[in-house]
Each structure stands twice: as structure tokens, then as C-alpha cells.
């Protein structure tokens, strides 16, 4: 009797992929060739079938030592959404807004990490314009916490910068690809009400959570990401758990000056 991926024991020698690969086979199930991780995005996330379990999202967070701005566009088969929030670390002020579109009408997310994304609604507009070497993030809302929002930021992709790209296999028909990218140079402004908040070059970083997969109905995860400067070196962390347990794969890694070290051990998150 042929065993499925779900029945096989976890593999601890995580395979590093070096060539482009399709995430799914012709039936929309996980391709065995796609199992592994890479230092650069190599997967084409050719999802098909499995309605309504397919999940796609691009989450961006821009941080400095003063502020955090985040913009997400997601499509989860039966609806699409845009979610934006702004946090002022000094005052503790946080403002957020989420807008949904039933059945995701008019919203399309690319199969690869690079690609343009637009979400347009009378309540809020979000644009992720991707040139390959950088991403320009724009968001606008007339009623963002009772005030007008206009945000425009740019995140660079330095040549050769390594990122954490991994497939988590729950089974042949339930799986997820994630590309976690941190320590990316960022800059821009957020105008909210009468205030202007500036993300200064050299002190601001972008973090991407790119996700494409076919999800189980019930799932739990922890995720932590960080980017910053320590002793003149740019250091980034990506740490996760819960959702990767028992799969033989992790999404843990440390990036120093653009070079990634993959961590294969599971982490225990304690509260």
C-alpha cells in the first residue's frame, strides 16, 4: 500500500532546493519535487482546485524604532481582503482598517513572489507595485480611524540578499509555501490626519510574509520576525512554530548582512 506524505515520518535533513520548481502537480496536490527550502524564491505556486481551502496572501510590515506600518492583501477563495494598520511605538497609538470583497472579485495574487497586486474599494485602496528590485507600497483611505490616510513606502531588494523560503507539508492535499523576507531596506511616509510619519532610510526595514497554500480547516501558529542593526551588522530573525510541528520542516532562520542560516530544530513558544 502506497503511503501518503501524512503517513511518512518527519524528515530532519531539510533539503535545500537550487532550481525553480512548481508547488503543485497537475491535480493541484503537493508535488514531491517541491519539498524543501531555498535561499531565494524558487517555487511557482500554481494552486488549483481544493475550493475553498486555498489561501494566498502578501503581508508587508515596515518598521523603524519609532513606527510600524503594515499592509496586507489576501485571497482565501471565498473572499479577498485588504488590511492596513499603523502603530506609533512612542505613544502606543494603533489604527487599523480591514476591507473585504465577497468571492474576491477583482483581486488577483500572482503565483510568484514578484508581481503587482491591487486592491480597490470605495473604503480603501492598496497597491503593491513590484519592479523585481523593489516594491512600492501605497495605501489610501478616507476614514482610517476617523482620519484620512495616505501612505507611500518603498522596500528594496538588494542583489543576492538571501531569504527563507520553505514548503510545509501537512499532506498531499494540505500544504503551504511561505517566503519570509526581512532586513530589506525601506523608506517612505505615512500621512494620517494632520500628522506625517517618516520612515528614514538606513533605520527602516521591510518584512514580507508571502503565503500560498491549501490549508486545513483548523490551524494554529506562532510567528516572530525582527530586523535591526547590532554592532554595525544587519541582523534578522524569523521564528515560527505550531503549524510546522510534526512535518519535518521549520520556518526558522537567522539572516546576518544578507546571508541566511537555516535552523532545522523546532522551537517551543512559552507565554
matplotlib code that plots the C-alpha trace (Angstrom):
import matplotlib.pyplot as plt

x = [0.0, 1.4, 2.0, 0.9, 3.0, 0.9, 1.8, 5.5, 7.7, 9.2, 12.5, 15.0, 17.6, 15.8, 16.6, 17.9, 16.4, 18.6, 16.4, 12.9, 10.0, 6.2, 4.5, 1.6, 1.2, -1.4, -4.2, -3.4, -1.8, 1.7, 4.5, 7.2, 9.8, 8.7, 9.5, 12.4, 13.7, 15.7, 17.7, 15.8, 12.2, 12.1, 8.6, 5.8, 2.6, 0.3, -2.6, -5.8, -8.9, -9.5, -12.1, -12.5, -9.2, -6.7, -5.1, -3.0, -1.6, 1.2, 1.8, 4.2, 5.4, 7.7, 9.4, 11.6, 12.5, 9.5, 6.7, 5.3, 3.2, 1.6, -0.3, -1.8, -3.7, -5.1, -7.4, -8.9, -11.1, -14.5, -13.3, -10.5, -9.4, -7.0, -5.8, -3.7, -2.5, -0.2, 1.5, 3.3, 5.7, 6.3, 2.6, 1.1, -1.4, -2.6, -5.1, -6.2, -8.8, -9.8, -12.0, -13.4, -14.7, -17.0, -15.6, -12.5, -14.0, -11.4, -8.5, -5.7, -2.5, 0.5, 1.9, 5.4, 6.9, 7.3, 4.3, 1.9, -1.1, -4.0, -7.0, -9.5, -12.6, -14.5, -13.4, -9.7, -7.1, -3.9, -1.3, 1.9, 3.9, 6.7, 9.6, 11.7, 14.4, 11.9, 8.3, 6.4, 3.6, 0.7, -2.4, -5.2, -8.4, -10.7, -11.8, -8.8, -9.6, -11.6, -8.9, -7.6, -4.7, -2.1, 0.9, 3.7, 6.7, 9.4, 11.2, 14.4, 15.6, 19.4, 21.1, 22.0, 20.1, 19.0, 15.6, 13.8, 11.6, 10.1, 7.2, 5.3, 3.7, 0.7, -0.3, -0.5, -3.7, -2.9, 0.3, 1.8, 4.6, 6.0, 8.6, 9.8, 12.0, 13.5, 16.2, 15.1, 15.9, 12.8, 11.8, 8.7, 6.0, 2.6, 0.3, -2.5, -4.9, -2.7, 0.5, 3.3, 5.4, 8.7, 10.4, 14.0, 16.4, 19.1, 16.9, 13.8, 13.3, 10.7, 9.5, 7.5, 5.3, 4.3, 2.0, 0.4, -1.2, -4.1, -5.0, -6.6, -9.9, -8.3, -4.7, -2.6, 0.7, 3.3, 5.4, 8.1, 10.2, 12.8, 15.2, 17.8, 21.3, 23.6, 27.3, 27.2, 25.7, 22.2, 20.5, 17.2, 15.2, 12.4, 11.0, 7.8, 6.1, 2.8, 1.8, 5.1, 5.0, 5.4, 6.1, 9.9, 10.2, 10.6, 10.5, 13.3, 16.3, 18.8, 19.9, 23.2, 24.2, 22.1, 23.2, 20.8, 21.5, 18.6, 17.6, 16.1, 15.1, 11.6, 11.0, 8.9, 7.0, 6.3, 4.0]
y = [0.0, 3.4, 5.7, 9.4, 12.3, 12.5, 8.9, 9.3, 10.2, 13.7, 14.2, 16.2, 16.7, 19.5, 19.5, 22.8, 23.5, 25.1, 25.2, 26.6, 24.2, 24.0, 23.8, 21.6, 18.7, 18.6, 17.7, 20.6, 18.4, 18.9, 18.0, 15.9, 17.8, 21.0, 19.7, 21.6, 25.1, 27.7, 30.9, 32.6, 32.2, 29.3, 28.0, 28.8, 28.5, 27.0, 26.4, 24.8, 23.0, 22.4, 25.2, 26.8, 25.8, 27.7, 30.7, 33.4, 36.5, 39.1, 40.7, 43.6, 45.3, 48.3, 49.1, 51.7, 52.3, 54.7, 53.3, 50.2, 50.3, 47.1, 46.4, 43.0, 41.8, 38.3, 36.0, 33.0, 31.6, 32.8, 36.4, 38.8, 41.4, 44.3, 45.1, 48.1, 49.2, 51.8, 51.7, 54.6, 52.9, 56.1, 56.9, 53.4, 54.7, 52.0, 52.4, 49.7, 49.0, 45.9, 45.8, 42.6, 41.6, 38.6, 35.9, 38.1, 39.8, 41.9, 40.8, 38.6, 37.5, 36.2, 32.7, 34.0, 36.3, 39.1, 40.6, 43.5, 43.4, 45.9, 46.1, 48.8, 49.6, 52.8, 52.4, 51.7, 51.2, 49.2, 48.8, 46.7, 47.6, 45.2, 46.0, 43.0, 45.1, 47.0, 47.1, 50.4, 50.1, 52.6, 52.8, 55.3, 55.6, 58.5, 57.0, 55.4, 55.5, 58.7, 60.4, 60.4, 58.0, 58.4, 56.1, 55.6, 53.5, 51.7, 48.4, 47.5, 44.0, 44.1, 41.9, 38.5, 39.1, 35.7, 34.9, 32.0, 30.0, 26.7, 24.3, 22.9, 19.5, 18.5, 16.1, 15.7, 17.8, 20.2, 22.2, 25.7, 27.6, 30.6, 33.2, 35.1, 38.1, 40.5, 43.1, 44.8, 48.5, 50.7, 54.3, 56.4, 58.4, 57.8, 60.8, 60.2, 63.1, 66.1, 64.1, 63.0, 60.0, 59.4, 56.0, 57.1, 55.3, 53.3, 53.0, 51.3, 47.7, 45.8, 42.4, 40.2, 37.2, 35.7, 32.7, 30.3, 27.0, 24.7, 24.9, 22.6, 23.8, 24.3, 25.5, 27.2, 29.1, 31.3, 33.7, 36.2, 38.4, 41.1, 43.3, 45.6, 46.7, 45.2, 46.2, 47.6, 44.4, 44.0, 41.1, 39.5, 36.7, 34.6, 32.2, 30.1, 27.1, 25.3, 25.0, 23.3, 20.7, 17.1, 17.9, 17.6, 21.2, 24.6, 28.2, 29.2, 31.2, 34.0, 36.5, 38.4, 41.0, 39.3, 35.8, 33.2, 30.4, 27.9, 26.4, 22.9, 22.4, 23.0, 25.9, 25.9, 29.2, 29.9, 32.6]
z = [0.0, -1.0, 1.9, 1.7, 2.9, 6.0, 7.0, 6.5, 9.5, 9.6, 7.7, 9.7, 6.9, 5.2, 1.5, 0.0, -3.4, -6.1, -9.2, -10.0, -9.2, -9.3, -6.0, -7.3, -9.6, -12.4, -9.9, -7.6, -4.9, -3.5, -5.8, -4.1, -6.1, -4.3, -0.8, 0.8, 1.3, -0.6, -0.1, -2.9, -4.0, -6.5, -6.2, -8.7, -6.6, -9.2, -6.9, -8.4, -7.1, -3.4, -3.1, -0.5, 1.2, -1.0, 0.8, -0.8, 0.9, 0.7, 4.1, 4.4, 7.6, 7.6, 10.9, 12.4, 16.0, 16.1, 13.9, 12.3, 9.1, 7.7, 4.5, 3.6, 0.5, 0.8, -1.2, 0.6, -2.2, -0.8, -0.1, -0.6, 1.9, 2.4, 5.9, 6.9, 10.3, 11.8, 15.2, 16.9, 19.4, 21.4, 22.1, 21.8, 19.3, 16.9, 14.0, 11.7, 8.9, 7.1, 4.0, 2.4, -1.0, -1.2, -3.6, -4.1, -7.1, -9.0, -6.8, -8.2, -6.5, -8.5, -8.4, -7.6, -5.0, -7.6, -9.2, -8.9, -6.6, -6.5, -4.1, -4.9, -2.9, -2.1, 1.5, 0.9, -1.8, -1.5, -4.2, -4.2, -7.3, -7.8, -10.1, -9.1, -7.4, -5.2, -4.1, -3.8, -1.2, -1.4, 0.7, 0.9, 3.0, 3.7, 7.0, 8.7, 12.4, 11.7, 9.7, 6.2, 5.4, 2.6, 2.7, 0.3, 1.1, -0.9, 0.0, -1.8, -2.7, -2.6, -5.2, -3.7, -0.4, 1.0, 2.3, 3.9, 1.5, 2.7, 2.0, 5.0, 4.1, 6.2, 3.5, -0.3, -0.3, 2.5, 2.4, 2.4, 0.8, 2.7, 1.8, 4.8, 3.9, 6.4, 6.7, 3.4, 3.3, 3.4, 3.5, 3.0, 4.7, 6.3, 6.5, 8.9, 9.8, 10.3, 11.1, 8.9, 10.0, 8.2, 7.9, 7.4, 5.1, 7.0, 10.0, 8.5, 7.3, 5.3, 6.2, 3.8, 4.6, 1.3, 1.6, -0.9, 0.1, 0.7, 4.3, 6.8, 8.4, 11.8, 12.3, 14.9, 14.6, 16.2, 14.2, 15.2, 12.9, 13.5, 11.6, 13.1, 13.5, 16.0, 16.3, 12.8, 11.3, 9.9, 11.7, 11.0, 12.7, 11.5, 14.1, 13.9, 15.4, 15.9, 12.3, 11.3, 14.1, 13.0, 9.4, 9.5, 8.3, 10.1, 9.1, 11.5, 10.3, 11.1, 8.4, 9.0, 6.4, 3.8, 4.4, 5.8, 8.3, 8.3, 11.7, 11.4, 15.1, 16.3, 18.7, 21.8, 22.3, 26.0, 27.2]

ax = plt.figure().add_subplot(projection="3d")
ax.plot(x, y, z, "-o")
ax.set_aspect("equal")
plt.show()
